[in-house]
């Protein structure tokens, strides 16, 4: 599923849409949310690292933010609140559900309260730390080998089309109680059909 989202440019398209909507002035939360949406939809953190990193780097460049915080934005968006959120198709949610004989949405109320708390506190800390570094004179420093976006924007699928496989995986798993493997397979097949070019 992650490979299909990477090869088709769907992961980059979804991330790009979030980042464009929020803009360079909100670079930190844009990067975090782009990662979070992709993870909650079932894309692996490895794929996100390659598809979202160039976009986050571009945002940090535009906002003149210290580049040393780009890994923090990627990590916070991928391996915290979104990975363990109720309904997430990530293994960190699925393995305990299978072991305990529950569903991926078990403990939804307390789970969503916890991830909202995790997001608010984590985002506050990240924003505070980066603002402190900027106040101390840190800024974006260009490097010769900086990554650029993987595909031209014209080559990317529409963000709405690109998001359909993410939505299908989450809905199939949670609303229709289809096993994870079949839900992900549906996402791969539908994504492949929609973005075969």
N, C-alpha and C positions, 0 to 999 in steps of 0.2 A: 504494500500500500504506500509506504513512504517513498519507495523507488518510483512508483507511478506518479506520485505527487511531485517528485523532483524532476523526472524526465520531461513531463508534460509542461513544466513551468507553473503548475497550479499552486504549489506552496509559495513560490515567489510572488505570484499574482495576488493571492490572499494577503500576504504580508505587505505587499506594495499598497494595496487598497487601504489597509488600516493606517499605514504610515502616512499616506497622502491625505487621508481624512483628518488626522491629528496634526500633521505638519512638524516642521523642524523645531518650532518653539516648544513643542511637547515631545521631543525626541525620546526621552526616557520612557514615558508611559506608552508611546507608540510602539517602541521596540518590544517592551514587555508584553503588551496586548497581542501583537502580531505573533509572537512565540506562543503565548497562552492559547490563542484560538486554534493554532495548528496542532498543538499537543492535545488539547481537549477533543479535537476531531480525529485523533489517532495517528498523527504523523510522528515518527520517532525523533528524538532530540538530535540524533546524528544528522538527519536530513535537514532539520531546521537550522542547525549550526552552519551548514553550507549555503542554504538558500536565503536565510535572513541576515547573516553576518554582513554581507556587502551593503544591504539596505540600512542596517543600523550604523555602519561605518559612515555611509553617506549622510545620514541624519546628524551624527556627531560632528561631521565636518561642517555641515550647514549651521549647526548650533554652536560651533566652536567649543565643544565639550571635550575634556580629556579622554583620549582614546583608550586609556588603561581601564576604563569602566565598561567598555563594550562587552567583555566576557561576563561581567556582573549582570548586565541587562539580559543577555542571552540565557544565563544560568537561572536567574530569577524567573524569567518567563517560561522556561522549559521544565525545570526539575523541582518546582515547588507547588504552588496552589493548583495549577492546571493538571498536573500529573496525577494527583491524588483526589481530584474532585469527584463527587458522586456522579456516576454515569460515564466517567472517562473510560475509553477502551484501552488504556495503558495497563501494562502488566502489574503495576503497583496497586491497581484497583481490582483487577480481574483475579489475580492469584489468591488474595485473601477471600474474595467472594466465592471462588470455587472450593477453597479449603473449608470454608464455614458453611457452605451450602446456601448462600444468600445470592442476591442479585447485585449488579453493578451500582444500583441506586440505593442500596441499603444504607440506612443512617443518613438519608438525604438532608434532613433538617439540620442536625448537628454538623454534618459534613459541610454544607454550604455556609453555615455560620463560621466554621473554622477557616474555610478557604477565603471568605470575605475578610476575616480578621488578618489572616496571613498576607493577603494582597495589600490591605491598607497599611499594615505595619511595615511590610517589606518595601512597598513603594515609597512610603514616608522616609524610611532609612536611606534608601538608594538616592532619592532626590536630595536629601539633606547632605549626604556624604559628597555627592557630585557638586552641589552648590558651594560647599565648604572648600573643595579643591579649586573651583573656579575663583572663589574669593581670595585664595592664596596665590593666584596668578597662573594656575595651570590652564592650558588650552589645547586645542587639537593640533597635533604635529603630524604633518604628512610624511609618508614613507614611500620610497620608490616602488615597492611591490604591492601597494594597496590593492585590495580586491575591488573589482567593479561588479556591477550587476551581471548575473550569468547570461541573461537574455535581454535583447532589446524589448522595450515595453510593447511594441507592435507585434512581437512574436508570442507574447504571453496570452493565455486564454482570458476571457472575461472573468473578473473576480467572482461574479455570481455563479458562472458555470464551474469555476475552480472550487467553489465552496460546496457544491452539491455533493461530491463524494464524502466530505467531512460530515455533512448533515445526515447523509444516508447511514453512515457507520454508527453514529450516535443514536439515531432513531431506531434503526434495526436492532441494536443491542438493548436499548432501554424501553422503547415503546412497544416493540413487537416481540421482545424477549428471544430474539434469534441468537444462537451461540456466537461468541466473539469471532471465531474463525470464519463463519459464514457471513457475518456482518462485514468483516474486513474484505472478504472476497467479493461481496456485492459492491462495496466501495471501489475496489480495483476494476471490476468489470464495467460498472457504470462510468467511472472516471475515464477508463480506456475508450469506451464508446463515445463519450462526449468530447474528449480531447485527443482523438486518434491522430490528428495532424501533428 
